[in-house]
Amino acid sequence: MSHNDCLLIQSIPIGPMLNLAYFFGDKDTGEIAVVDPGWDIPFILGTAKKKDLKITCILLSHGHYDHADGAKELTEALNIPVYISEKEITLYLPDCPHLKKTKHCQKICVGKVAIECLHTPGHTPGCQCFYTPGHLLTGDTLFVGGCGRCDLPGGSEEELLRSMERVINKLPDDTIIYPGHAYGPLTSTIGKERKKNPYLGPHHAR
């Protein structure tokens, strides 16, 4: 059985800011991480229960409230760890139990699926994307046709462009991206974004 045969990725449109939380894990075992539970934890819990999925951890792409505010409620309900980058600034660290800090390229196993944490600062100092071969959950680092804003505390356009060049642009063309907001199409590929995204392609190389 190949890695992708057991992979589960499901977007969860949630909240008033067009956020996309995700179930990300192993469809064979039913074990999943919840990525960026910013809103409506009862809905997330109910959706997982209906699908007979077991939430084993929370992955935060960064600490902005629309991505992280539900982490405390969810981890208190399930007694599970919450993973956030070690580079995230104190201002954006959620006040919740079982908070664990991730390093660049650290892997977290959810069932049989190994999820790699890729540090991509710029939108915040601790932004990270979540990668498994062929698939990248990009949070607010990369959108379809765009990127995250850099004008909030801790943001840096220079850092974001370096993240695009040094991390995102190193991935294969056929890698599917899943952004943290539904600002347009819900998915794209790295190859397509290299051709059309002004923040990723060679037309914006640094």
C-alpha positions, 0 to 999 in steps of 0.5 A: 500500500502506498502512502497516499492510499491511506491519506485523508485530507478534508477541508472544513470551511469555518468561521466568518473570515473564510477560514479553512480548517482541515482534518489531516491523517490516516483514513485506514486507522481513522486517526487525524490531526485537526489543522487550525481550529480557529472557530466552532469546536462543537462543529469540528467535534460533531463532524469527526464523530459522524465520520468515525474519526479520532482526533489525536492532535492539533496542528497550528500553522501559526498563532493568529486567533482565526486559526488558533482560538479553538485550540484550548477548547478542543485540547481540553475536550480531548486531552491531546497535544497542540503543536506550534512552531518554536519560532512563533512569538509570545503574542501569538501563542495560544493559552492552552494546555499540552502546547508543544513546540515544533522545529523545522522539518520535524515529523509528527505521525498521525496513524501511519501518516508522517506529517512534516512541519516546514517553517515558513516565516513571513506572515508571522515569525512562526508560520509553518506549513504541513507536508506529506509527499504530494500534499502541502497545507499552507496556512496563511503562507501561500494562497491560490494566486496570492500570499499572506499579509505581512503588515501585522505584528511580527510580519515581514515581506522579506522573510515571506519571500525567502520562505517561498524561495527556500522552502515552497519552491523546492517542492515538486510541481505536482504537490497539491496545496491547501490554503488556510482561507477560501479566498479563491479556488480551494486547491492548486499545485506548486507547478501552477502557482509557479506560473501564475502566482506573483509571489512564487514564480521566477518573476519574483525571484530574489 
